[in-house]
Amino acid sequence: MSDTLLIAVYAFLGAAAAGLLGAGVLRVLRHRSLIVSLTVVTAVAVTAMLAGTLAVAWAMFLSPHDLTVVTTVVAMAAVVSLATALLLGHWVVARSRDLTHAARSFGEGGSFAAPAGEATAELAALSRELALTSAKLAESRDRERALETSRRELVAWISHDLRTPLAGLRAMSEALEDGVADDPERYFKQIRTEVDRLNSMVGDLFELSRIHAGALSLTLTRMSVYDLVGDALAGADPLARELGVRLVGDRVEAVPVRVDGKEMTRVLVNLLVNAIRHTPMDGTVAVAAERRPGAVVLSVTDECGGIAEENLGRVFDTGWRGSDARTPNAGAGLGLAIVRGIVEAHSGETRVRNVGGGCRFEVTLPTAAG
């Protein structure tokens, strides 16, 4: 065996022994601070070098003087290495503690701000991820607050809307019971009207609860937008005639879509009824369907006079009904929330914008493939 190979074997055996010992120490101390781990790793490296050197020196029968020189050199290297490891470990741990304090701040409801100073690539990447998570949590808290506000408003509005017809029903029933109603037939008709209104409100609440619970079951079929619009116009025409509003639907392309016909017809009817109720007599409500790349845009344009810019973003919120001046006889504010829920269940989008003399509600749906 050559001298070089012999030296390599002795050096490897000495270093391997030190490495195995260091691995055992690291396993025992694996839950300790990073400074301890770095110190152990550095000590293992120095010890492995020293063990290999001593093994080679012993095998080559170096003189005591030469062995002392080698040992001294290795010892000085060990001191410098350990000092460097301690300095590095202290710096990394300090940056880690700063990051921990910053993370605790947004965990307690605040926002995350990355600690000042440079950090390792891993800690910098972690800071970026925490910043993104903080932004998402802030958005989630904003949505939660908006939803809670919407729920409170909805409860208040529905309580008011229920109290009024119930009080009227009680008064009429007592009048009929006491025999003091001067026109019983009119009372019966009014009771039926109020019951229908309450039934419609309860139906809307049930539909909205299914949407929010993700329990809305859709039966998708391929059909033409032209047929959808035709069914919706037929359903809204009696109300339009009663209120003296013209319905126009002459710009409708026969674009194929895959939708639940019943639910999507409800969307269009809700939009049409909303537009008709807010359009003055002799006004016009126009329906259109235009093809876009990979989608079709259904629009309902009314002559309501427009919506305040600050309220455009709230139109589809649950319970929103606009100002009292604009919607004096509005319902519980569920129709447009139901519209958005059904459209989003079809992977579509809803939006509203002001146009000359009114506003335009738009529903974007993906077209059917093939």
C-alpha positions in Angstrom: 0.0 0.0 0.0 1.4 3.4 -1.0 2.1 6.1 1.6 -0.6 8.4 0.2 -3.3 5.8 0.4 -2.2 4.8 3.9 -2.4 8.5 5.0 -5.9 8.8 3.5 -7.1 5.7 5.3 -5.8 6.8 8.7 -7.1 10.3 8.2 -10.6 9.0 7.2 -10.8 6.7 10.1 -9.9 9.4 12.6 -12.3 11.9 11.0 -15.1 9.3 10.8 -14.8 8.6 14.5 -15.1 12.3 15.3 -18.0 12.6 12.9 -19.9 9.8 14.5 -19.3 11.2 18.0 -20.5 14.6 16.8 -23.6 13.1 15.2 -24.5 11.5 18.5 -24.0 14.8 20.3 -26.2 16.6 17.8 -29.0 14.1 18.2 -29.0 14.6 22.0 -28.9 18.4 21.6 -31.3 18.6 18.6 -33.9 20.6 20.6 -31.4 23.2 21.9 -30.5 26.6 20.4 -29.1 27.1 17.0 -25.9 28.5 18.6 -25.3 25.2 20.3 -25.8 23.3 17.1 -23.4 25.5 15.2 -20.8 25.2 18.0 -21.1 21.4 17.9 -20.8 21.3 14.1 -17.7 23.5 14.2 -16.3 21.4 17.0 -16.9 18.2 15.0 -15.1 19.7 12.0 -12.1 20.7 14.1 -12.0 17.5 16.0 -12.3 15.5 12.8 -9.3 17.4 11.4 -7.4 16.9 14.6 -8.2 13.2 14.9 -7.2 12.6 11.3 -4.0 14.6 11.8 -3.1 12.7 15.0 -3.8 9.4 13.4 -1.6 10.2 10.4 1.1 11.6 12.7 1.0 8.4 14.9 1.2 6.2 11.9 4.1 8.1 10.4 5.9 8.2 13.7 6.4 12.0 13.6 8.9 13.5 16.1 7.4 15.0 19.3 8.4 18.4 18.0 6.6 18.0 14.7 3.5 16.5 16.5 3.4 19.5 18.9 3.6 21.9 16.0 0.7 20.2 14.2 -1.4 20.0 17.3 -0.8 23.7 18.1 -1.8 24.7 14.5 -5.0 22.7 14.7 -5.8 24.1 18.2 -5.5 27.7 17.0 -7.7 26.8 14.0 -10.2 25.3 16.5 -10.3 28.5 18.6 -10.9 30.7 15.6 -13.5 28.4 14.1 -15.4 28.2 17.4 -15.4 31.9 17.8 -16.6 32.4 14.3 -19.4 29.8 14.8 -20.5 31.5 18.1 -20.6 34.9 16.3 -22.6 33.5 13.4 -25.0 31.7 15.7 -25.6 34.8 17.8 -26.3 36.8 14.6 -28.7 34.3 13.2 -30.5 33.8 16.5 -30.9 37.5 17.0 -32.5 37.8 13.5 -34.7 34.8 14.3 -35.9 36.4 17.6 -36.6 39.7 15.8 -38.7 37.7 13.3 -40.5 35.9 16.1 -41.5 39.2 17.7 -42.6 40.7 14.4 -44.7 37.5 13.7 -46.3 37.7 17.1 -47.5 41.2 16.4 -49.7 40.3 13.5 -50.8 37.0 15.1 -52.4 39.2 17.8 -54.4 41.1 15.3 -51.9 43.6 14.0 -50.0 43.7 10.7 -46.6 42.1 10.0 -43.6 44.4 9.5 -40.3 42.7 8.6 -37.6 43.5 11.1 -34.9 45.9 10.1 -31.5 44.7 9.2 -30.1 42.0 6.9 -31.0 38.3 7.3 -30.1 35.0 5.8 -31.8 34.0 2.5 -34.0 31.6 4.4 -35.1 34.1 7.0 -35.7 36.7 4.3 -37.9 34.3 2.4 -39.8 33.5 5.6 -40.3 37.3 6.2 -41.8 37.6 2.7 -44.1 34.7 3.3 -45.2 36.2 6.6 -45.8 39.5 5.0 -48.1 37.9 2.4 -49.9 35.9 5.1 -50.4 39.1 7.1 -51.9 40.8 4.0 -54.2 37.9 3.5 -55.3 37.9 7.1 -55.9 41.7 7.0 -58.2 41.1 3.9 -59.9 38.3 5.7 -60.5 40.5 8.8 -61.9 43.2 6.6 -64.2 40.8 4.8 -65.3 39.4 8.2 -66.1 42.9 9.5 -68.0 43.7 6.4 -69.9 40.5 6.5 -70.8 41.0 10.2 -72.0 44.5 9.4 -74.0 43.2 6.5 -75.6 40.5 8.8 -76.5 43.1 11.4 -78.1 45.3 8.8 -79.9 42.4 7.3 -81.3 41.3 10.7 -82.4 44.9 11.4 -84.0 45.3 8.0 -85.8 42.0 8.0 -87.1 42.6 11.6 -88.5 45.9 10.3 -89.9 44.3 7.2 -91.5 41.5 9.1 -92.9 43.7 11.9 -94.9 45.9 9.5 -96.9 43.2 7.6 -97.4 41.1 10.7 -98.8 44.1 12.5 -101.2 44.7 9.6 -102.2 41.0 9.4 -102.9 41.1 13.2 -105.0 44.2 12.9 -107.0 42.9 9.9 -107.6 39.5 11.5 -108.8 41.1 14.7 -111.2 43.4 12.7 -112.5 40.3 10.8 -112.8 38.4 14.1 -114.7 41.2 15.8 -117.0 41.7 12.8 -116.0 45.4 12.4 -114.5 45.1 8.9 -116.5 47.3 6.5 -115.2 45.4 3.5 -114.2 41.8 4.4 -113.3 40.9 0.8 -110.8 43.7 0.6 -109.3 42.5 3.9 -109.0 39.0 2.6 -107.3 40.2 -0.5 -104.9 42.3 1.5 -104.1 39.4 3.8 -103.3 37.2 0.8 -101.0 39.9 -0.6 -99.1 40.3 2.7 -98.8 36.5 3.1 -97.4 36.2 -0.4 -94.9 38.9 0.4 -93.8 37.2 3.6 -93.6 33.9 1.8 -91.4 35.5 -0.9 -89.1 36.9 1.8 -88.8 33.6 3.6 -88.0 31.9 0.2 -85.3 34.4 -0.5 -83.8 33.9 3.0 -83.7 30.1 2.4 -82.1 30.5 -1.0 -79.5 32.8 0.3 -78.7 30.4 3.2 -78.2 27.6 0.7 -75.8 29.8 -1.3 -73.8 30.8 1.7 -73.6 27.2 3.0 -72.4 26.0 -0.4 -75.5 23.7 -0.7 -76.8 25.2 -3.9 -77.2 22.2 -6.3 -77.0 23.0 -10.0 -78.3 20.9 -12.9 -76.2 22.2 -15.8 -77.6 21.9 -19.3 -76.6 23.3 -22.6 -79.0 26.1 -23.7 -79.1 29.3 -25.6 -78.9 32.7 -23.9 -81.7 33.7 -26.3 -84.0 31.2 -24.6 -82.9 32.4 -21.1 -83.6 36.0 -21.9 -87.0 35.1 -23.5 -88.1 33.2 -20.3 -87.0 36.0 -18.1 -88.8 38.7 -20.1 -92.0 36.6 -20.1 -91.8 36.4 -16.3 -91.2 40.1 -15.8 -93.6 41.4 -18.4 -96.7 41.5 -16.2 -95.0 43.7 -13.6 -93.6 46.0 -16.4 -97.1 46.4 -17.8 -98.5 47.2 -14.4 -95.9 49.9 -13.7 -96.0 51.3 -17.3 -92.3 50.3 -18.1 -91.2 49.2 -21.5 -89.1 46.0 -21.8 -86.7 45.9 -24.7 -84.7 42.8 -25.6 -83.8 43.1 -29.3 -79.9 42.9 -28.9 -79.6 39.3 -27.7 -77.3 36.9 -29.4 -78.0 33.2 -29.4 -74.8 32.2 -27.5 -74.7 28.7 -26.0 -74.0 28.3 -22.3 -74.0 25.5 -19.8 -76.2 26.7 -16.9 -79.0 25.7 -14.6 -81.9 27.1 -16.5 -84.1 27.6 -13.5 -81.5 29.3 -11.4 -80.2 31.5 -14.2 -83.7 32.5 -15.1 -84.2 33.6 -11.5 -81.0 35.7 -11.9 -82.4 37.5 -14.9 -85.9 37.9 -13.4 -84.4 39.4 -10.2 -82.4 41.9 -12.3 -85.4 42.8 -14.4 -87.7 43.2 -11.4 -85.2 45.4 -9.7 -84.8 47.5 -12.8 -88.5 47.8 -13.4 -89.3 48.9 -9.8 -86.7 51.6 -10.0 -87.5 52.9 -13.5 -90.2 55.6 -13.7 -93.4 55.2 -15.6 -92.9 55.3 -19.4 -89.2 54.5 -18.9 -87.4 51.6 -20.6 -85.5 48.6 -19.3 -83.3 47.1 -22.0 -81.8 43.5 -22.0 -78.8 42.6 -24.1 -76.5 39.6 -24.5 -73.1 40.2 -26.2 -70.5 37.6 -27.1 -67.0 38.1 -25.7 -63.9 35.8 -26.1 -64.8 32.7 -24.2 -67.7 34.4 -22.5 -71.1 36.1 -22.9 -72.2 39.3 -21.1 -75.8 39.6 -20.2 -76.8 43.2 -19.3 -79.9 44.8 -17.9 -80.0 48.6 -18.3 -82.6 50.8 -16.5 -83.4 54.4 -16.1 -83.3 54.6 -12.3 -81.2 57.8 -12.3 -78.0 56.0 -11.2 -76.4 54.9 -8.0 -74.0 56.9 -5.9 -70.4 56.0 -6.7 -69.6 55.2 -3.1 -72.4 52.6 -3.1 -71.6 50.8 -6.3 -69.3 48.4 -4.5 -72.1 47.5 -2.0 -75.0 46.8 -4.4 -74.6 43.0 -4.3 -74.0 42.9 -0.5 -76.6 41.0 1.5 -79.2 43.3 2.8 -78.1 46.4 0.9 -81.1 48.4 -0.4 -79.6 51.8 -1.2 -81.0 55.1 0.2 -84.6 55.3 1.4 -85.2 58.0 -1.3 -84.2 55.6 -4.0 -85.9 52.5 -2.7 -88.8 53.4 -0.5 -90.7 50.2 -1.1 -87.7 47.9 -1.3 -87.7 44.3 0.0 -85.2 42.9 2.4 -82.3 43.5 0.0 -81.7 39.9 -0.8 -82.4 39.8 -4.6 -79.1 41.1 -5.8 -77.1 39.0 -3.2 -78.9 35.9 -4.6 -78.0 37.0 -8.1 -74.3 37.2 -7.2 -74.4 33.9 -5.4 -76.0 32.0 -8.3 -73.7 33.6 -10.9 -70.6 32.8 -8.9 -71.8 29.2 -8.6 -71.8 29.2 -12.4 -68.1 30.4 -12.4 -69.4 33.8 -13.6 -69.0 37.4 -12.4 -71.4 40.3 -11.6 -70.9 44.0 -11.8 -72.8 47.2 -12.0 -71.9 50.6 -13.4 -73.7 53.9 -14.0 -74.7 54.8 -17.6 -76.6 57.9 -18.9 -79.8 58.3 -16.8 -79.5 55.0 -15.0 -77.3 52.0 -14.3 -76.4 48.7 -16.0 -76.1 45.4 -14.3 -73.9 42.9 -16.1 -73.6 39.1 -15.7 -70.6 37.5 -17.4 -70.9 33.7 -18.0 -68.4 31.3 -19.7 -69.7 30.0 -23.0 -70.3 26.3 -23.6 -67.4 24.4 -25.2 -68.0 23.0 -28.7 
